[in-house]
């Protein structure tokens, strides 16, 4: 069955005749009934805010009951969103956090003070509202956004950090009027939806700017800066470029993250260890300087948030070490912009042999990513358990053209087991990445891997 607008939907199932669903049955219903971008890609993309506005009106416009911070950008949205949420939590605010995609469980997307939405709320929301939303044929993300706003309102959050799903201007989160907008950076990604040039993509992301609402731009090029400045003037949004007055004046990579010397907050210890985090930190601190006029965030809150962001918010998959013997690191970076940082970091590692378990989805710049990767590594080409996954054989073929050597494996489980078997546990490094969904498959199987190498 398909809709007239070309978006794939599931089979017409008569769920009204069934008893109340369990949590797992509810997720199966959502995945079957609403187009899911991480599975279908373009087939699940739905442009425009009409459905979101209809859902929002039906639910009583819950997003108007709490303050918000809106975060867009090609890379770094998750790290920035989680760290800012952690600061607000540390400052005593009941804080909602809405991000995507999830790695292991849908509930990761919707958190209050770091705690995921309850299974009961998810099942109750769907059971209560499906008679209204089924005729609308919403996308999965539209439903998740409506659910998040309703949950935050029910929990009476003081503020919610809302991460854009894709783009900005037509993203369904763009019904909010935030205290602050943040655009982390721009690189070529999702070009089939957002445009083929940095300027076109910047214009889509600039669509989150609102009249009278300040916006922080984390990193801009000459091409994107002009777009941001022009759009800010048109809508009347005060604009601040983080790179013009850097808050980070020095950064030292450590075994467990970064040590930052900053203009305003002294020395900070950041537990997120990726090379991209220096730029993210500059963006975050610039944003916090503006937020301090609206929220009571003190230096001690900033320090605690940076040092404990993962524990405070549940953030996973950002240059994260999941094993020490052998050392296994994963990262969700999945496009050229993100892989530029990851590649530099991989090449800087002091280790024996580098083993790379890699898979990608079929709508990314595959050749661009492969061209960045170190030639001396041993590769384990695989695919994630999503429909958008590029086959391991095609990835292997493209990798060979880029001068990368390795073997094919049918899934992350098998690929990682092979890498562990081949690695010297004392000094080799295994990196797992190339796609958010490769990392997701890693975490799904993490317990069984832990038993294998004694962690």
KOLFIKOL-989145 format. One record per residue (C-alpha): residue in three letters; x, y, z. Coordinates in pm, whole numbers, padded with zeros to 5 digits, always signed. Example, Ala and Ser with C-alpha at 12.3 -4.5 7.8 and 13.67 -1.06 7.14 Angstrom:
BEGIN
ala+01230-00450+00780;ser+01367-00106+00714;
This chain:
BEGIN
unk+00000+00000+00000;unk+00132+00347-00079;unk+00004+00696-00038;unk-00074+00930-00325;unk+00210+01161-00222;unk+00461+00880-00265;unk+00550+00825+00101;unk+00561+00462+00203;unk+00323+00354+00477;unk+00256+00021+00641;unk-00031-00215+00578;unk-00373-00100+00695;unk-00403-00290+01023;unk-00716-00273+01237;unk-00551-00194+01567;unk-00875-00056+01710;unk-01006-00413+01731;unk-00706-00531+01932;unk-00656-00511+02310;unk-00427-00243+02452;unk-00078-00297+02312;unk+00239-00367+02503;unk+00536-00132+02461;unk+00700-00360+02203;unk+00371-00392+02015;unk+00331-00014+02022;unk+00675+00036+01868;unk+00601-00226+01603;unk+00279-00042+01523;unk+00461+00292+01494;unk+00735+00146+01274;unk+00480-00024+01051;unk+00231+00260+01029;unk+00453+00567+01005;unk+00743+00612+00758;unk+01069+00589+00955;unk+01358+00789+00808;unk+01636+00575+00952;unk+01491+00276+00768;unk+01357+00428+00446;unk+01548+00752+00391;unk+01384+00963+00121;unk+01070+00752+00130;unk+01000+00872+00485;unk+01087+01240+00441;unk+00783+01461+00474;unk+00815+01829+00396;unk+00608+02096+00565;unk+00452+02169+00903;unk+00083+02108+00834;unk+00062+01767+01000;unk+00270+01883+01297;unk+00045+02186+01342;unk-00266+01968+01327;unk-00124+01730+01589;unk-00012+02020+01805;unk-00354+02188+01794;unk-00528+01861+01878;unk-00299+01809+02179;unk-00358+02162+02309;unk-00032+02314+02184;unk+00182+02159+02459;unk+00504+02322+02339;unk+00375+02659+02461;unk+00381+02543+02824;unk+00761+02540+02857;unk+01064+02735+02738;unk+01283+02590+02464;unk+01628+02602+02304;unk+01646+02497+01939;unk+01959+02326+01798;unk+02024+02269+01426;unk+02335+02197+01218;unk+02498+01926+01011;unk+02725+01784+01284;unk+02752+01837+01658;unk+02381+01882+01732;unk+02369+01589+01972;unk+02678+01684+02172;unk+02566+02046+02199;unk+02207+01958+02289;unk+02305+01708+02557;unk+02568+01935+02715;unk+02335+02236+02731;unk+02062+02016+02878;unk+02312+01889+03137;unk+02397+02247+03239;unk+02033+02337+03287;unk+01981+02020+03493;unk+02280+02109+03710;unk+02136+02456+03758;unk+01819+02301+03903;unk+01584+02331+03607;unk+01356+02043+03517;unk+01491+01990+03167;unk+01348+01809+02868;unk+01572+01682+02589;unk+01450+01572+02247;unk+01705+01420+02008;unk+01723+01170+01722;unk+01785+00906+01612;unk+01798+00660+01900;unk+02067+00394+01926;unk+01906+00112+02123;unk+01561+00216+02246;unk+01311+00467+02110;unk+01278+00619+02458;unk+01630+00765+02430;unk+01480+01037+02210;unk+01264+01186+02486;unk+01421+01252+02827;unk+01350+01462+03134;unk+01653+01528+03354;unk+01828+01250+03166;unk+01562+00988+03236;unk+01394+00840+02926;unk+01019+00868+02877;unk+00836+00577+03040;unk+00714+00284+02834;unk+00370+00344+02984;unk+00353+00698+02850;unk+00449+00580+02500;unk+00182+00311+02492;unk-00084+00534+02651;unk-00013+00819+02409;unk-00046+00599+02102;unk-00355+00421+02230;unk-00523+00748+02323;unk-00434+00948+02011;unk-00419+00702+01723;unk-00782+00754+01624;unk-00690+01116+01554;unk-00349+01074+01393;unk-00406+00766+01174;unk-00607+00962+00911;unk-00327+01222+00897;unk-00065+00960+00795;unk+00210+01135+00992;unk+00576+01045+00960;unk+00744+00866+01248;unk+00932+01184+01339;unk+00614+01393+01340;unk+00456+01148+01585;unk+00767+01134+01802;unk+00784+01515+01816;unk+00419+01544+01916;unk+00475+01276+02181;unk+00783+01457+02316;unk+00606+01792+02347;unk+00312+01627+02523;unk+00542+01445+02763;unk+00738+01759+02847;unk+00414+01944+02916;unk+00286+01662+03137;unk+00615+01661+03330;unk+00592+02039+03368;unk+00949+02090+03249;unk+01094+02436+03290;unk+01282+02419+02962;unk+01341+02171+02681;unk+01639+02145+02447;unk+01498+02050+02108;unk+01724+01906+01838;unk+01618+01956+01476;unk+01558+01630+01292;unk+01660+01732+00939;unk+01724+02078+00795;unk+01536+02341+00990;unk+01292+02553+00792;unk+01047+02268+00726;unk+01145+02043+01016;unk+00849+01965+01238;unk+01029+02093+01549;unk+01017+02441+01394;unk+00681+02526+01548;unk+00856+02633+01868;unk+00960+02987+01957;unk+01280+02931+02154;unk+01481+03141+02395;unk+01785+03079+02175;unk+01855+02917+01839;unk+02185+02740+01768;unk+02321+02629+01430;unk+02636+02430+01492;unk+02789+02412+01142;unk+02714+02335+00779;unk+02853+02062+00556;unk+02718+01864+00262;unk+02470+01611+00395;unk+02111+01517+00304;unk+02168+01702-00023;unk+01867+01531-00183;unk+01645+01726+00059;unk+01837+02040+00153;unk+02031+02139-00160;unk+02359+02067-00333;unk+02560+02364-00206;unk+02662+02484+00137;unk+02465+02804+00078;unk+02145+02612+00000;unk+02184+02392+00307;unk+02260+02696+00523;unk+01941+02863+00398;unk+01734+02562+00508;unk+01895+02553+00852;unk+01864+02932+00887;unk+01490+02874+00874;unk+01489+02813+01250;unk+01573+03181+01312;unk+01287+03377+01470;unk+01221+03749+01508;unk+01377+03879+01827;unk+01531+03541+01915;unk+01913+03544+01922;unk+02096+03280+01719;unk+02446+03138+01769;unk+02635+03009+01465;unk+02905+02765+01569;unk+03119+02755+01256;unk+03058+02938+00929;unk+03246+02967+00603;unk+03242+03280+00385;unk+02971+03113+00175;unk+02742+03023+00464;unk+02810+03335+00670;unk+02653+03557+00405;unk+02341+03340+00407;unk+02311+03350+00785;unk+02368+03725+00807;unk+02114+03797+00535;unk+01847+03572+00689;unk+01906+03713+01037;unk+01852+04066+00903;unk+01535+03962+00721;unk+01370+03802+01025;unk+01518+04033+01288;unk+01724+03775+01478;unk+02032+03900+01666;unk+02321+03686+01539;unk+02646+03580+01705;unk+02927+03383+01538;unk+03109+03172+01796;unk+03431+03168+01595;unk+03457+03551+01599;unk+03528+03565+01974;unk+03636+03214+02074;unk+03556+03111+02429;unk+03805+02824+02408;unk+04157+02967+02416;unk+04337+02637+02461;unk+04255+02267+02451;unk+04458+01961+02550;unk+04351+01610+02459;unk+04366+01369+02755;unk+04312+00995+02795;unk+03958+01055+02913;unk+03849+01361+02715;unk+03971+01720+02691;unk+04098+01992+02919;unk+03981+02333+02801;unk+04115+02674+02896;unk+03831+02922+02852;unk+03779+03297+02867;unk+03480+03294+03099;unk+03473+02965+03289;unk+03837+02897+03367;unk+03959+02544+03310;unk+03700+02282+03218;unk+03734+01906+03193;unk+03525+01766+02910;unk+03454+01393+02908;unk+03366+01383+02536;unk+03690+01296+02362;unk+03631+01350+01990;unk+03839+01606+01802;unk+03514+01775+01697;unk+03442+01860+02061;unk+03674+02162+02063;unk+03451+02332+01807;unk+03138+02207+01985;unk+03263+02345+02316;unk+03323+02687+02167;unk+02967+02684+02032;unk+02822+02567+02364;unk+03004+02828+02574;unk+02904+03107+02337;unk+02544+02990+02368;unk+02564+02968+02747;unk+02690+03326+02768;unk+02365+03432+02602;unk+02148+03193+02802;unk+02280+03324+03134;unk+02065+03634+03082;unk+01760+03406+03079;unk+01861+03118+03309;unk+02056+03107+03633;unk+02353+02902+03508;unk+02672+02945+03711;unk+03031+02839+03645;unk+02998+02530+03867;unk+02701+02414+03659;unk+02902+02449+03340;unk+03194+02255+03488;unk+02977+01970+03614;unk+02790+01942+03285;unk+03107+01913+03078;unk+03262+01655+03310;unk+02949+01437+03349;unk+02736+01492+03040;unk+02702+01121+02962;unk+02583+01026+03309;unk+02355+01329+03332;unk+02185+01289+02995;unk+02252+00937+02867;unk+02461+01052+02570;unk+02634+00764+02389;unk+02845+00705+02081;unk+03068+01015+02070;unk+03426+00881+02049;unk+03323+00641+02321;unk+03549+00366+02451;unk+03342+00051+02501;unk+03627-00190+02577;unk+03987-00168+02695;unk+04128-00515+02610;unk+04128-00478+02317;unk+04048-00109+02307;unk+03729-00053+02108;unk+03612+00298+02026;unk+03294+00395+01844;unk+03167+00720+01699;unk+02841+00810+01525;unk+03004+01051+01276;unk+02860+00953+00940;unk+02932+01218+00677;unk+03234+01391+00529;unk+03221+01674+00782;unk+03221+01437+01077;unk+03466+01190+00926;unk+03727+01461+00871;unk+03763+01485+01250;unk+03746+01110+01305;unk+04009+01036+01042;unk+04253+01282+01195;unk+04191+01132+01537;unk+04241+00777+01414;unk+04571+00867+01252;unk+04689+01032+01574;unk+04632+00722+01789;unk+04933+00559+01951;unk+04850+00195+01888;unk+04968-00117+01710;unk+04740-00220+01425;unk+04427-00015+01358;unk+04118-00223+01279;unk+03814-00040+01137;unk+03467-00195+01141;unk+03273+00025+00900;unk+02937+00044+00731;unk+02739+00328+00575;unk+02392+00406+00449;unk+02328+00440+00079;unk+02237+00811+00065;unk+02570+00948+00196;unk+02883+01063+00011;unk+03043+00719+00038;unk+03346+00795-00178;unk+03406+01123+00004;unk+03416+00947+00339;unk+03635+00659+00217;unk+03887+00903+00070;unk+03952+01040+00420;unk+04023+00711+00596;unk+04376+00589+00683;unk+04524+00350+00426;unk+04721+00147+00680;unk+04417+00020+00872;unk+04265-00325+00832;unk+03900-00291+00732;unk+03595-00499+00813;unk+03323-00391+00570;unk+02973-00457+00697;unk+02618-00323+00701;unk+02372-00205+00964;unk+02035-00363+01024;unk+01839-00088+00847;unk+01695-00088+00496;unk+01906+00212+00395;unk+02229+00025+00465;unk+02475+00000+00179;unk+02565-00365+00114;unk+02900-00480+00245;unk+03000-00593-00104;unk+02934-00252-00260;unk+03115-00076+00024;unk+03409-00312-00019;unk+03416-00240-00392;unk+03420+00136-00339;unk+03678+00104-00063;unk+03915-00089-00288;unk+03893+00194-00541;unk+03996+00428-00257;unk+04295+00209-00170;unk+04151+00051+00146;unk+04204-00320+00216;unk+03983-00557+00411;unk+03711-00822+00404;unk+03332-00832+00392;unk+03106-00934+00680;unk+02725-00963+00677;unk+02655-00773+01002;unk+02823-00572+01276;unk+02820-00867+01516;unk+03021-01089+01282;unk+03253-00807+01171;unk+03340-00706+01526;unk+03398-01063+01635;unk+03645-01099+01348;unk+03821-00777+01445;unk+03846-00889+01809;unk+03985-01224+01699;unk+04251-01057+01484;unk+04345-00780+01727;unk+04632-00782+01973;unk+04447-00704+02296;unk+04750-00529+02443;unk+04802-00250+02192;unk+04572-00269+01887;unk+04275-00035+01840;unk+03938-00128+01694;unk+03721+00156+01565;unk+03351+00100+01491;unk+03160+00359+01288;unk+03071+00507+00952;unk+02702+00528+01042;unk+02489+00599+01346;unk+02320+00266+01279;unk+02648+00071+01285;unk+02705+00212+01634;unk+02346+00128+01725;unk+02403-00234+01625;unk+02720-00235+01834;unk+02531-00126+02145;unk+02251-00374+02084;unk+02513-00651+02102;unk+02740-00489+02359;unk+02660-00732+02642;unk+02756-01037+02438;unk+03074-00866+02320;unk+03160-00781+02681;unk+03147-01148+02773;unk+03382-01231+02487;unk+03670-01012+02600;unk+03605-01003+02974;unk+03475-00646+03019;
